[in-house]
Amino acid sequence: MKDSELFNVEINRNTLDEEWVLHPMKVKEISKRVADAEAERDHKKLELEIIEAELDQLARKESSKTTEAAIKNWIKLRPEYQQKAREHIEANRDFKILAGAAKARSDCKYSLENLSRLWFSDYYSEPYNPQLTEAIVERQISKMNKEATRKMIKRGKKVE
């Protein structure tokens, strides 16, 4: 499924039947993507923690009288730590975007339910006015009668 279709939460009220068929598939797909993004985020966090531990060991080997704060600052200044931190931030951002899209997609269910209720209650139908409907029918019959009369006159038949 294309991203544009998956993340589109607009509902076409004229194709509610199709929307209901597609909704579970979209929820399933986006849920899978959320799980994948969460796993990716967790992997990036683990990589960050590993590089932090490796750099901590390296700092302690180089100097035995360094304070904890100095070691933490030294680690944060290392390019390899900064790269892993950026990757973790990006993975966390992707996860949150997908989680928000999943929430929006699940909210579509309520919209679909409400739009279906409106459709079943004839909310989208034309206003019904018995007098107006009767007048339209009479006008149409009159028009048909005039047309039939013209055709009969044209053929030379006697009109009663």
Secondary structure, DSSP 8 states (H G I E B T S, - for coil): --HHHHH-----GGGHHHHHHHHHHHHHHHHHHHHHHHHHHHHHHHHHHHHHHHHHHHHHHH-SS--HHHHHHHHHHSHHHHHHHHHHHHHHHHHHHHHHHHHHHHHHHHHHHHHHHHHHTTTTS----HHHHHHHHHHHHHHHHHHHHHHHHHHT----
